[in-house]
Amino acid sequence: MNQVGLKKTLSWQALLSMGLGAVVGWSWVIYAGFWSTTGGSMGGIIGFALTGILCSLVAMVYAELTSAYPRVGGDVVFTFEGLGDKFAIVSQWSLLIFWVGLVMIETMFLPVIMTRLGIPVPQWGPLWNSGGEPVYLSYMAISIGVNVLFAWLNARGAELSGKIQTAMVYIMLAAALFFFFSGISLGDVSNMKPLFTDVAGFTAIMLMLPGFMAGFNAIPQAAEEGNVSHNVLGKLVIACVWASVIFYLLIVIGLSFAAPLEVRLGEGLVVVDAIELMFAGSASARIFVVFASLLGMLTTWNACYLAASRLMLGLSRAKYLPPIFNEIHPQYQTPAKAMFILCAVTSLIALFGTNSAVYVGIINVFSMYIVIAWLLVSISFLRLRDTKPDLPRPYKVKAGKFIGWASIIFCLGFLYLYTPFGPAGLSAAEWIGAGIWALIGLATYFIWNQGKGKVTEEERRQLLRIDEKSLEEDA
């Protein structure tokens, strides 16, 4: 393997599908009941609409910076230019836990999702207990096998991965529209009660939504492979946020009409339960929604491999990480080694079985870290408006200072929710997990970044390919 360039093979549809797949995934089939009941049906709808508005502030920041710096590494590149090397390292570790954590979630819960969707998964070879639940060898084999499959698929080229992603997302969107119109036409508005519950319920929804909306920054990670103009790159980031919000709203509204409160409060797959209720147990309707929800899981998995491996590539190229992650396959022109190292690390989560406490803990921790990354990018956005006013910005946000400050306030507000002072902050175990990750980042900094990986600021800029010469050549 050698260090050659990445091919520009991803169309705008593939880029948007990568972002949308990373955001939406399969969560809707699991959490739609929670979203439509905890804060009330209207509380859930308003929660998503409000989160969409707030996330679009962050997305506009990303849109402008992605168009100006279309480089793998995305957030790290933006933070380096705006705030310097040390803050870029904080951004690096915030992003790594997000993308690696998402792949872990997919690997961990695949057997559970398959079982809940009615797809038989054998339970044989109990090995040990995790959180009071048995860890089955059969579950581990399925989870690790599919994880390896996605690593192999993505190692063979972004174009193939992008085409598969686009097809899966189209089917998933068709299922969302089918569910929405079925709910509106076959359901009843009286099923929406209660419309609202209380502040605590609404806050509980808002606390978790950033983690379910964060995948839009998969697009900056794939920017170097996008076969589109830099202006379109910026627009795609914003389009991804609102396409995701619309998808979630279709599901929440459809479910609120389709099923009464007692069904939506169920612990199963309430979207599937609602379909069976509306269509009197119709197998074809159920199979379609089940198939779409399984595809949702696969789209997230696929998008995470692309985003995580490109992030590792960018970090390694800039000597934030060792050079092994920067080796590009000469035939497929992908960071294949980075993908298989990612596969090996994330497959370890299968050792914990399907422990829901581990699952929820990973989500909460990486949700907090991704908001930290958003905050650093938002501050960098404002600073670059002052320090580099003449920087070519193919997609330039209007009212930049207002958008930048609004994005910062939004991020700070969400970070407050994770603290012990917030209404539903992280648990002690989650804070320990977040602290361990921070210590890993510090250890890497002192062992690698202050040793073999130590470079000057100008060298780092050239390695990130954001020096004036590289940007002019790419324009």
C-alpha positions in Angstrom: 0.0 0.0 0.0 1.1 3.6 -0.6 0.0 7.1 0.0 -1.9 8.1 -3.1 -4.9 10.4 -3.5 -8.5 9.6 -2.8 -10.8 9.3 -5.9 -13.6 11.8 -6.4 -16.3 9.2 -6.9 -19.2 10.2 -4.6 -22.2 12.0 -6.3 -24.3 14.5 -4.4 -26.9 11.7 -3.9 -24.3 9.4 -2.4 -23.0 12.2 -0.1 -26.5 13.1 1.1 -27.3 9.4 1.6 -24.2 9.0 3.7 -25.2 11.9 5.9 -28.8 10.9 6.1 -28.0 7.3 6.8 -25.6 8.3 9.6 -28.3 10.4 11.2 -31.4 8.4 10.9 -30.3 4.7 11.0 -32.6 2.4 12.9 -33.3 4.5 16.0 -36.8 5.4 14.8 -38.1 1.9 15.0 -36.9 1.6 18.6 -37.4 5.1 20.1 -40.5 6.5 18.2 -42.7 5.4 21.1 -40.5 7.2 23.7 -40.4 10.3 21.5 -44.2 10.4 21.2 -45.0 9.8 24.8 -42.3 11.1 27.2 -43.0 14.7 26.3 -46.4 14.0 24.8 -47.0 13.6 21.0 -46.8 17.4 20.4 -43.9 17.6 22.8 -42.0 15.1 20.6 -42.9 16.9 17.4 -41.9 20.3 18.8 -38.7 18.7 20.2 -37.6 17.5 16.8 -38.6 20.7 15.1 -36.7 22.7 17.7 -33.7 20.4 17.5 -33.7 20.8 13.7 -33.7 24.6 14.0 -30.8 24.5 16.5 -28.8 21.8 14.7 -29.2 23.8 11.5 -27.3 26.6 13.1 -24.4 24.3 13.7 -25.0 22.8 10.2 -24.6 26.3 8.6 -21.3 26.7 10.4 -20.2 23.3 9.0 -21.5 24.1 5.6 -19.4 27.3 5.2 -16.3 25.7 6.6 -16.7 22.5 4.6 -16.9 24.5 1.4 -13.8 26.4 2.3 -11.8 23.4 3.6 -13.1 20.3 1.7 -10.6 18.0 3.5 -10.9 14.6 5.4 -10.8 15.3 9.1 -13.5 18.0 8.8 -14.0 19.3 12.3 -10.3 18.9 13.2 -9.3 20.9 10.1 -11.7 23.7 11.0 -10.6 23.8 14.6 -6.9 23.8 13.7 -7.4 26.8 11.5 -9.6 28.7 13.9 -8.2 27.8 17.3 -4.8 26.1 16.8 -3.2 22.7 17.3 -4.2 21.8 20.9 -7.9 22.6 20.4 -7.8 20.5 17.2 -6.6 17.6 19.3 -9.6 18.0 21.6 -11.8 18.0 18.5 -10.0 14.9 17.2 -10.8 12.8 20.3 -14.4 14.1 20.5 -14.9 12.9 16.9 -13.2 9.6 17.3 -15.3 8.5 20.2 -18.5 9.5 18.2 -17.7 7.6 15.1 -16.1 4.6 16.8 -18.9 4.6 19.3 -21.5 4.5 16.5 -19.9 1.4 14.9 -19.8 -0.2 18.4 -23.5 0.4 18.8 -24.3 -1.2 15.5 -22.1 -4.2 16.2 -23.5 -4.6 19.7 -27.2 -4.4 19.0 -27.5 -6.2 15.6 -28.7 -9.5 17.1 -31.2 -7.6 19.3 -32.6 -5.6 16.4 -32.9 -8.8 14.3 -34.7 -10.6 17.0 -37.1 -7.8 17.7 -37.8 -7.5 14.0 -38.9 -11.1 14.0 -35.7 -12.4 12.2 -34.7 -15.6 14.1 -31.2 -15.5 15.7 -30.1 -18.7 17.3 -29.0 -18.5 21.0 -26.3 -21.1 21.4 -22.9 -21.2 23.1 -23.4 -19.1 26.2 -20.0 -17.9 27.3 -20.4 -15.6 30.3 -22.7 -13.0 31.8 -22.6 -9.3 31.2 -24.8 -7.2 33.4 -26.8 -10.2 34.4 -27.4 -11.3 30.7 -25.7 -14.2 29.0 -23.3 -13.5 26.2 -23.9 -16.0 23.3 -21.3 -17.2 20.9 -23.9 -17.1 18.1 -24.6 -13.4 18.8 -20.9 -12.6 18.8 -20.4 -14.5 15.5 -23.3 -12.6 13.7 -22.2 -9.2 15.1 -18.5 -9.6 14.2 -19.3 -11.2 10.9 -21.4 -8.3 9.7 -18.9 -5.8 11.1 -16.1 -7.5 9.0 -18.4 -7.4 6.0 -18.8 -3.6 6.2 -15.1 -3.1 6.6 -14.5 -5.3 3.5 -17.2 -3.5 1.5 -15.9 0.0 2.3 -12.3 -1.1 1.7 -13.2 -1.9 -1.9 -14.1 1.7 -2.7 -16.3 4.6 -1.8 -18.1 4.5 -5.1 -19.5 1.0 -4.4 -20.3 1.9 -0.9 -22.0 5.1 -2.0 -24.3 3.4 -4.6 -25.4 0.7 -2.0 -26.0 3.5 0.5 -28.2 5.5 -1.9 -30.4 2.5 -2.7 -30.9 1.6 0.9 -31.8 5.2 1.9 -34.4 5.5 -0.9 -36.2 2.3 0.4 -36.0 3.7 4.0 -37.5 7.0 2.9 -40.3 5.2 1.0 -41.1 3.3 4.3 -41.3 6.6 6.3 -43.7 8.1 3.8 -45.8 4.9 3.8 -46.0 4.9 7.6 -46.9 8.6 7.7 -49.7 8.5 5.2 -51.0 5.2 6.7 -51.1 6.8 10.1 -52.8 9.9 9.0 -55.4 8.1 6.9 -56.1 5.0 9.0 -55.4 6.4 12.5 -57.3 8.8 14.7 -56.4 12.3 16.0 -57.6 11.2 19.4 -54.7 8.8 19.6 -52.3 11.8 20.0 -53.3 12.3 23.6 -51.5 13.5 25.7 -50.3 16.3 23.6 -47.9 17.4 26.3 -46.7 16.0 29.6 -44.2 18.1 31.6 -40.9 20.0 31.4 -38.9 16.9 32.7 -40.4 14.8 29.9 -39.6 17.4 27.2 -36.1 17.8 28.6 -35.5 14.0 28.5 -36.2 14.1 24.8 -34.1 17.1 24.1 -31.1 15.6 26.0 -30.8 12.6 23.7 -31.6 14.2 20.3 -28.2 15.7 19.5 -26.8 12.1 19.4 -29.5 11.2 17.0 -28.9 14.2 14.8 -25.1 14.3 14.7 -24.4 12.3 11.6 -24.6 15.3 9.3 -20.8 15.8 9.8 -20.2 12.5 7.9 -20.3 14.8 4.8 -17.3 16.8 5.7 -15.4 13.6 6.3 -16.1 12.4 2.8 -15.6 15.9 1.2 -12.4 15.0 -0.7 -14.2 12.2 -2.5 -17.2 14.2 -3.4 -17.6 14.7 -7.2 -19.5 18.0 -6.6 -18.6 21.7 -6.4 -17.6 23.1 -3.1 -20.7 25.2 -3.0 -22.9 22.1 -3.3 -20.9 20.4 -0.5 -21.9 23.2 1.8 -25.6 23.0 0.8 -25.6 19.2 1.3 -24.7 19.6 5.0 -27.8 21.7 5.7 -30.0 19.5 3.5 -28.9 16.5 5.5 -30.1 18.1 8.8 -33.6 18.9 7.4 -34.0 15.7 5.5 -33.3 13.9 8.8 -35.7 16.1 10.8 -38.5 15.5 8.2 -37.9 11.8 8.3 -38.2 11.7 12.1 -41.3 13.9 12.0 -43.0 11.6 9.5 -42.4 8.7 11.9 -43.5 10.6 15.1 -46.6 12.1 13.5 -47.6 8.9 11.8 -47.2 6.9 15.0 -49.1 9.5 17.1 -52.1 9.2 14.8 -51.8 5.4 14.3 -51.6 4.0 17.8 -53.1 4.9 21.2 -51.0 5.7 24.2 -50.9 2.2 25.6 -49.4 0.9 22.4 -46.9 3.7 22.1 -45.8 3.1 25.7 -44.9 -0.6 24.8 -41.4 -1.9 25.1 -41.4 -3.5 21.7 -41.0 -2.1 18.3 -44.0 0.2 18.5 -43.7 1.3 14.8 -44.1 -2.3 13.8 -46.9 -2.8 16.4 -48.7 0.3 14.9 -48.5 -1.2 11.4 -50.0 -4.4 12.5 -52.8 -2.5 14.3 -53.6 -0.4 11.2 -53.4 -3.2 8.7 -55.0 -5.9 10.9 -51.8 -8.0 11.1 -51.0 -7.7 7.4 -47.7 -9.6 6.8 -46.7 -7.6 3.7 -47.0 -4.2 5.4 -45.1 -5.5 8.5 -42.4 -7.0 6.3 -41.9 -3.8 4.4 -41.4 -1.7 7.5 -39.2 -4.3 9.2 -37.0 -4.5 6.1 -36.7 -0.7 6.0 -35.7 -0.5 9.6 -33.1 -3.2 9.1 -31.8 -1.2 6.2 -31.7 1.8 8.5 -29.2 0.0 10.7 -27.1 -1.0 7.8 -27.0 2.6 6.4 -25.6 3.9 9.7 -23.0 1.1 9.8 -21.9 1.8 6.2 -21.8 5.6 6.7 -19.8 5.3 10.0 -17.2 3.2 8.3 -16.7 5.8 5.6 -16.6 8.7 8.0 -14.5 7.1 10.7 -11.9 5.7 8.3 -11.6 9.1 6.5 -11.2 10.8 9.9 -8.4 8.4 10.8 -6.8 9.0 7.4 -6.9 12.8 7.9 -5.5 12.6 11.4 -2.8 10.2 10.4 -1.9 12.3 7.4 -1.4 15.3 9.7 0.6 13.1 12.2 -2.0 13.3 14.9 -2.1 9.5 14.7 0.6 7.0 13.6 1.2 6.6 9.9 -0.5 3.2 9.5 -3.9 4.9 9.3 -2.7 6.9 6.3 -1.9 4.0 4.0 -4.1 4.0 0.9 -4.8 0.8 -1.0 -3.2 1.2 -4.5 -6.1 -0.5 -6.3 -9.2 0.7 -4.4 -7.7 4.0 -3.2 -9.3 3.6 0.3 -7.7 3.7 3.8 -8.1 -0.1 4.0 -5.8 -0.6 7.0 -7.7 2.1 9.0 -10.9 0.3 8.3 -9.7 -3.1 9.4 -8.2 -1.7 12.6 -11.5 0.1 13.3 -13.2 -3.3 12.7 -10.9 -5.1 15.1 -11.4 -2.5 17.9 -15.2 -2.2 17.5 -15.7 -5.9 17.3 -14.4 -6.2 20.9 -17.8 -4.7 22.1 -19.4 -8.0 21.2 -17.7 -9.4 24.3 -20.2 -7.4 26.4 -23.2 -9.1 24.7 -26.3 -6.9 24.4 -26.1 -5.2 27.7 -28.5 -2.2 27.5 -26.6 -0.3 30.2 -23.4 -0.3 28.1 -25.4 0.7 25.1 -27.1 3.7 26.7 -23.8 4.7 28.3 -21.9 4.8 25.0 -24.7 6.9 23.4 -24.8 9.4 26.3 -21.0 9.8 26.4 -20.4 10.2 22.7 -23.4 12.6 22.5 -21.7 14.9 25.0 -18.4 14.7 23.1 -19.9 15.5 19.7 -21.5 18.6 21.2 -18.0 19.6 22.4 -16.8 19.2 18.8 -19.7 21.3 17.6 -18.8 24.0 20.1 -15.1 24.1 19.0 -16.1 24.3 15.3 -18.6 27.1 16.0 -16.0 29.2 17.8 -13.5 28.5 15.0 -16.1 29.7 12.5 -16.4 33.1 14.2 -12.7 33.5 14.6 -12.0 32.7 11.0 -14.5 35.3 10.0 -12.3 37.8 11.8 -8.8 36.4 11.0 -9.4 35.3 7.4 -12.1 37.6 6.0 -10.8 37.0 2.4 -10.8 33.2 2.6 -12.7 31.8 -0.4 -16.0 30.6 0.9 -17.9 29.0 -2.0 -20.9 28.6 0.4 -21.1 31.7 2.6 -23.6 31.9 5.4 -25.6 35.2 5.7 -25.6 36.9 9.1 -22.5 35.0 10.0 -21.8 36.5 13.4 -25.4 35.9 14.5 -25.4 32.3 13.3 -22.0 31.7 14.9 -23.0 33.1 18.3 -26.4 31.3 18.2 -24.6 28.0 17.5 -22.2 28.6 20.4 -25.1 29.4 22.8 -27.0 26.3 21.6 -23.9 24.0 22.2 -23.2 25.5 25.7 -26.9 25.0 26.6 -26.8 21.4 25.6 -23.5 20.8 27.4 -25.1 22.1 30.6 -27.8 19.3 30.3 -25.0 16.7 30.5 -23.6 18.1 33.8 -24.7 17.1 37.3 -26.4 20.5 37.4 -28.7 19.7 34.5 -32.1 18.0 35.0 -30.9 14.6 33.6 -27.0 14.7 33.5 -24.6 11.8 32.9 -24.4 9.1 35.5 -21.3 8.4 37.6 -20.4 5.4 35.4 -20.8 7.5 32.2 -18.5 10.2 33.7 -15.9 7.6 34.4 -16.2 6.4 30.8 -15.9 9.9 29.5 -12.8 10.5 31.8 -11.1 7.3 30.6 -11.5 8.4 27.0 -10.0 11.8 27.9 -7.1 10.0 29.6 -6.5 8.0 26.5 -6.4 11.2 24.5 -3.9 12.8 26.9 -1.7 9.7 26.9 -1.6 9.7 23.1 -0.8 13.4 23.1 2.3 13.0 25.3 3.5 9.7 23.9 2.9 10.4 20.2 2.1 14.1 19.5 5.0 15.3 21.7 7.3 12.6 20.3 7.4 11.1 16.8 4.3 13.0 15.7 5.5 16.4 16.7 5.6 18.9 13.9 5.5 22.7 13.5 2.2 24.5 12.9 3.1 25.2 9.2 4.0 21.6 8.7 0.7 20.5 10.2 -1.1 22.9 7.8 0.6 21.4 4.8 0.0 17.8 6.1 -3.7 18.7 6.5 -3.6 20.0 2.9 -5.0 23.4 4.0 -2.1 25.5 3.0 -2.8 28.1 0.2 -1.1 26.0 -2.5 -3.2 22.9 -1.8 -6.5 24.8 -1.6 -5.7 26.6 -4.9 -4.9 23.3 -6.7 -8.2 21.9 -5.5 -10.4 24.9 -6.3 
